[in-house]
Amino acid sequence: MSPVTNQKWQNWAGNQQATAHRVATPRTAGEVAAQIRSAADDGLTVRMTGTGHSFTGAAVAEGVRLRPTALTAVRSVDTATGLVTVEAGLPLHELNRTLDEHGLALANMGDIQQQTVAGALQTATHGTGRDVAGLVSQVAALELALADGTIVTCSREERPDLFDAARAGLGALGIVTAITWRTVPSFLLRAQEQPMKWDEVLARVDEFEAANEHFEFYWFPHTDGCLTKRNNRAEGPAEPLSKFRYWLDDKFLSNTVFEVINKVTHRAPATVPFVNGISAKALGARTYSDTSYKVFTSPRAVRFKEQEYAIPRERLVPALRELRALFTKRDWRISFPIEVRLLPQEDAWLSMAHGRHSAFIAVHVYHRDPHEKYFRGVEDLLTGLGGRPHWGKLHTRDAAYLEKVYPRFGDFVALRDKLDPDRRFANPYTRQVFGD
């Protein structure tokens, strides 16, 4: 166990800060359990904090903050079954490289790979997919340290209720110490990125979803411009972007130049519609193929704040039209594109796609820009459609609302009451969303 210290923590976006009573870096699941027992003796809460990519206060630790940086081992890789067990603190980008070395891959994932595996899982991180859902649907088993200091495993066969609840558990049922992933043989993805006008995208969204394994698009507010992305498995050989094209598109234009643009629009918000119009017209088409995780993910250096809601898939197009109409009614000046993704239904109790085919609408602002009016306006629209907030992205919903949109919410709360009656794993955010 590393020396115990206390130090100020903040998340990646800089909008959440906390100073825990003490900080520790456990090296084993047993040491995690020991820290939980010690926290209980001292009357403190305990949370494990990953890389801080949640915009909500999900990772805030008031009592004991556990760092997972020494819990990064790859415990086992079974290439015959595809079952891979890794410890909670392993970053997704290291998991991806490890899987690739063994001829394996995650079947679907989001567009950022800097999170720890446990942090990404506990907030139900997802990508976009027609047939394959998010991370919670790719887990075979979990190892958790519970509030009484015991270590348990759960799966569909062993403690199935705990498994269904804890896959997207926000760290409220126990501290995840290891995850067994159900992986697939490695594969190539062929990416087709194409600019398209708003009306055409909305008219063809059903067609694009049906015809592609992974479809998503971005709309540039104040314009008619969209960027569509279609990713499908390819036989190979790989035809990746050249090193120069990757640097130019994904690093220089999408990050360095975009950072400068946001610094300008931060100081002069009135320029946003003009700047977005130029950006939308400058979009270019490109097609390439590469190892799946290199296509799913992209570098994100420009810091931002984000809100995302999942709504019933059939409500997507009307919701987007209503959202665009809000831009004509409000004084919003938004430089970041709005992201739209799709996902089949999932069975984890607190997955945003639990029990229904879902569409995800994500809105962003530059990290220095105010977000409250914009996010609240979008939230009011999407909650009127039965929207479910992403657990790691900014929202104002509480337990009274969430129990209406999550069919198994009451079961989750009851299981939490049983496993953690003293709220050893509580923080301000869990008190908000679970109603402590």
Secondary structure, DSSP 8 states (H G I E B T S, - for coil): ----B--EEE-TTS--EEE-SEEE--SSHHHHHHHHHHHHHHT--EEE--S---SSSTT--SSEEE--TT---EEEEETTTTEEEEETT-BHHHHHHHHHHTTEE-S---S---SBHHHHHHTT-----SS---GGGGEEEEEEE-TTS-EEEEESSSSHHHHHHHTT-TTSS-EEEEEEEE-EE--EEEEEEEEEEHHHHHHHHHHHHHH-SEEEEEE-TTSSEEEEEEEEEE-S--B---HHHHIIIIIIIIIIIHHHHHHHHHH-GGGHHHHHHHHHHH---EEEEEEHHHHH-----S-EEEEEEEEEGGGHHHHHHHHHHHHHHS-----S-EEEEEE--B-STT-TTBTS-EEEEEEEEETTS--HHHHHHHHHHHHTTT-EE-TTS-----HHHHHHH-TTHHHHHHHHHHH-TT-TT--HHHHHHH--
